[in-house]
Amino acid sequence: MPVALVSDTCHYLPRPIVNEIGLQEVSLYVNRAGSAEREADIIDYGAYYASLAAGGALPTTSQPSIGDFLAVYEPLISSGYDVVSIHLSGGLSGTVAAATQARDQLADGGGRVHIVDSATACGAQGLMLLAAAAAVRMGADAAAVVDRAEQARASLRFLFSLDTLEYLRRGGRIGGAQAFLGAALKIKPILSLDTEITAVERVRTSGRAFERMVSLLEQLKADGRDGWVVQHAHAHGQARALVERGREIFGSEPVFTSEIGPVIGTHIGPGLLGVGATRRALL
């Protein structure tokens, strides 16, 4: 059977790529001013990050409902598709659990829906989806599509720097970065996303954090991970500069560059700069 790809909205792939690969999305929610908004409906990221920086009560975020997933799965199954559904790390969100519960409620017991916990998020999740989409284009069955995504995950590395740990602390998603709290709120942490947020190292200035991202790109290239990406949160100038350095290092364009949206952005705040890569041959 043909395979359809489904994901939540926390991959932050550029919209033209989403449309090109035919990705079906199930939106997470941002809760602010007493109401819940679908992340997919929040278009002006700049205004959202400006509102975060202005202070006040921090918005909260929530996973899709089982019904949200069923609204996507049921029409695909009825149209004759098998479904591969790749989601935000279960260590960060209950999204993959909601997807699993929705699958189990399908009439056939969900045997044609294959749930994948990406054990990551953002650009790394996006690269897994692109690897899965490459397998779909080649006519692979659902098991082979899942295998391709997992190969990309095994080859992946994704790291990011933050302007501050304050948003992670306030949102309760500090994870392994807890070690950097206290007086270290003044530092610029370098973190990784492997199931949950993990502390890697710390630097003292934004300039040093940028150069550390450059050195990470060099390391990714040396390791044979040549399908590279840059993501940011309201750091457009730094992201453009990092892409320029990446072009020099890899001799190629990034697979994509994009801005992280409100759900993840609520927990990390403006100023994130991230790099990641997997093997381009998988994409």
C-alpha positions in Angstrom: 0.0 0.0 0.0 1.1 3.6 -0.5 2.5 5.3 2.6 1.4 8.6 4.1 3.6 10.6 6.5 2.2 12.3 9.5 4.0 14.4 12.2 3.2 17.0 14.8 4.2 20.7 14.2 7.4 20.6 16.2 9.7 19.7 13.2 9.6 23.3 11.9 10.4 22.3 8.3 9.9 25.2 5.9 6.4 25.2 4.5 7.4 24.6 0.9 9.2 21.4 2.0 6.1 20.3 4.0 4.0 20.7 0.9 6.5 19.0 -1.4 6.6 15.8 0.7 2.9 15.8 1.4 3.3 15.8 5.1 0.1 15.6 7.2 0.4 17.6 10.4 -1.3 17.3 13.8 -0.9 20.6 15.7 0.2 21.1 19.3 -1.3 24.0 21.2 -0.2 27.2 22.9 -2.3 28.3 25.8 -2.3 32.1 26.5 -4.7 34.8 27.6 -7.1 32.1 28.7 -7.5 30.3 25.4 -5.8 27.5 23.5 -4.4 28.3 20.0 -3.2 25.7 17.5 0.5 26.2 16.8 -0.3 25.8 13.1 -2.4 28.9 13.2 0.2 31.2 14.8 2.0 32.7 11.7 3.8 35.7 13.1 6.7 34.2 15.1 8.3 37.6 15.5 5.3 39.0 17.4 5.2 35.8 19.5 8.8 36.1 20.6 8.4 39.8 21.2 5.5 39.0 23.6 7.7 36.4 25.4 10.5 38.9 25.8 8.1 41.5 27.2 7.7 39.4 30.3 4.5 38.6 32.1 3.0 35.1 32.5 4.7 32.5 30.4 2.3 30.7 28.0 1.9 27.0 28.5 1.8 24.3 25.7 -0.1 21.1 25.3 -0.2 18.1 23.1 -2.8 17.2 20.5 -5.8 15.3 21.6 -6.6 11.7 20.6 -9.4 13.2 18.4 -6.9 15.4 16.6 -4.9 12.4 15.6 -8.0 10.4 14.6 -9.1 13.2 12.4 -5.9 12.8 10.4 -5.5 9.0 10.6 -9.0 7.9 9.7 -9.2 9.6 6.2 -5.8 8.3 5.3 -6.7 4.7 6.2 -10.0 5.0 4.4 -8.1 6.2 1.3 -6.0 3.1 1.3 -2.8 4.4 2.9 -0.5 2.9 5.5 0.6 5.6 7.9 4.1 6.3 9.3 3.6 8.9 12.1 6.9 10.4 13.4 6.7 12.6 16.6 8.4 14.8 19.1 10.3 13.0 21.8 8.2 11.3 24.3 10.7 12.6 26.9 9.5 16.1 26.2 5.8 15.7 25.4 2.9 13.3 25.6 2.3 13.8 21.9 3.6 10.3 20.9 1.5 8.7 23.6 -1.6 10.5 22.3 -0.7 9.2 18.8 -0.4 5.7 20.1 -3.7 5.9 21.9 -5.4 7.2 18.7 -3.9 4.3 16.7 -5.2 1.8 19.2 -8.8 3.2 18.8 -8.9 2.7 15.0 -11.3 0.1 13.8 -8.7 -2.4 12.7 -6.6 -2.0 15.9 -4.3 0.4 14.1 -2.3 -2.2 12.3 -1.7 0.1 9.4 -0.4 3.0 11.5 3.2 2.9 12.6 4.2 5.3 15.4 7.8 6.5 15.7 9.1 8.3 18.7 11.8 10.5 17.2 13.6 10.8 20.6 14.3 14.4 19.4 12.6 17.5 18.0 12.9 20.5 15.7 15.5 20.2 13.0 16.5 16.7 13.9 12.9 15.5 13.7 12.7 17.3 10.4 15.7 15.4 9.0 14.1 12.1 10.1 10.9 13.1 8.2 12.9 13.9 5.1 14.6 10.5 5.2 11.2 8.9 5.6 9.9 10.9 2.6 12.9 9.8 0.5 11.8 6.2 1.2 8.2 7.0 0.3 9.3 8.4 -3.1 11.1 5.2 -3.8 7.9 3.2 -3.2 9.0 1.6 0.1 6.5 -0.1 2.3 5.8 1.3 5.8 8.4 -0.9 7.5 11.1 0.3 5.1 10.0 3.9 5.6 10.3 3.5 9.4 13.7 1.9 9.0 15.0 4.8 6.8 13.8 7.3 9.4 15.6 5.3 12.1 18.8 5.2 10.1 18.7 8.9 9.9 18.1 9.1 13.6 21.1 6.9 14.3 23.3 9.2 12.2 21.9 12.4 13.7 23.4 15.0 15.9 21.7 18.3 16.8 23.0 20.9 19.2 22.0 24.4 20.1 23.0 27.4 22.1 20.5 29.5 24.1 20.7 33.2 25.0 19.4 32.3 28.5 18.2 29.3 30.6 15.5 31.4 32.1 12.7 30.1 29.8 13.6 26.5 30.4 13.6 27.1 34.1 10.3 28.9 34.2 8.6 26.3 32.0 9.9 23.4 34.0 11.6 21.7 31.0 15.1 22.2 32.2 16.0 18.5 32.1 19.8 17.8 32.1 20.5 21.5 31.8 19.7 21.8 35.5 23.5 21.5 36.1 23.9 25.0 34.6 21.4 26.8 36.8 22.2 29.3 39.6 24.8 31.9 38.8 25.2 30.1 35.4 21.9 31.8 34.2 24.3 34.5 33.0 26.2 32.0 30.7 25.3 30.9 27.1 24.7 27.1 27.4 25.4 24.6 24.6 22.8 21.8 24.8 21.8 18.7 22.9 18.5 17.0 22.4 18.7 13.3 22.9 15.3 12.1 24.3 15.5 15.1 26.6 17.5 18.3 26.9 21.1 17.5 27.9 23.9 19.9 29.0 27.0 19.8 26.8 29.1 22.8 27.8 28.9 26.5 28.6 30.4 29.6 27.2 30.4 33.2 28.4 29.4 35.4 25.4 27.2 35.3 22.4 30.2 35.6 20.1 31.8 32.5 21.7 28.5 30.6 21.4 28.4 31.4 17.7 31.9 30.2 17.1 31.1 27.0 19.0 28.3 26.4 16.6 30.7 26.9 13.7 33.1 24.4 15.2 30.2 21.9 15.7 29.5 22.2 12.0 33.2 21.4 11.3 32.9 18.4 13.5 29.7 17.2 11.8 31.5 17.5 8.4 34.5 15.5 9.7 32.2 12.8 11.0 30.6 12.4 7.6 27.3 14.0 8.5 26.9 16.2 5.4 23.1 16.8 5.4 23.2 19.9 7.5 20.6 22.3 8.8 20.5 25.6 10.8 17.5 26.6 13.0 17.0 29.6 15.2 14.5 31.3 17.4 14.2 35.0 16.5 17.9 35.2 15.7 17.7 35.8 11.9 21.0 37.6 11.5 23.0 35.0 13.4 21.3 32.2 11.5 22.2 33.9 8.1 25.8 34.3 9.3 26.0 30.7 10.4 24.6 29.5 7.1 27.4 31.4 5.3 30.0 29.7 7.5 28.3 26.3 6.9 28.5 26.8 3.1 32.3 27.4 3.5 32.7 24.2 5.6 30.5 21.8 3.6 30.7 23.3 0.1 26.9 22.8 -0.2 23.6 24.4 0.8 21.9 23.5 4.0 19.1 20.9 3.6 16.9 23.6 5.1 17.1 26.7 7.4 14.0 27.6 9.5 12.7 29.3 12.6 11.5 27.4 15.6 7.9 28.1 16.4 5.9 28.9 19.5 5.5 25.5 21.2 9.3 24.8 21.5 10.0 28.5 21.5 7.9 29.0 24.7 10.3 26.8 26.5 13.6 28.1 25.1 12.9 31.8 24.4 14.3 34.0 21.7 17.9 33.7 20.8 18.4 30.0 20.2 20.8 29.1 17.4 21.0 25.4 16.5 22.9 23.2 14.0 22.4 19.5 13.1 23.2 17.0 10.5 22.8 13.4 9.3 24.0 11.6 6.2 22.7 13.4 3.1 22.5 10.1 1.2 19.5 9.2 3.4 17.5 12.3 2.4 
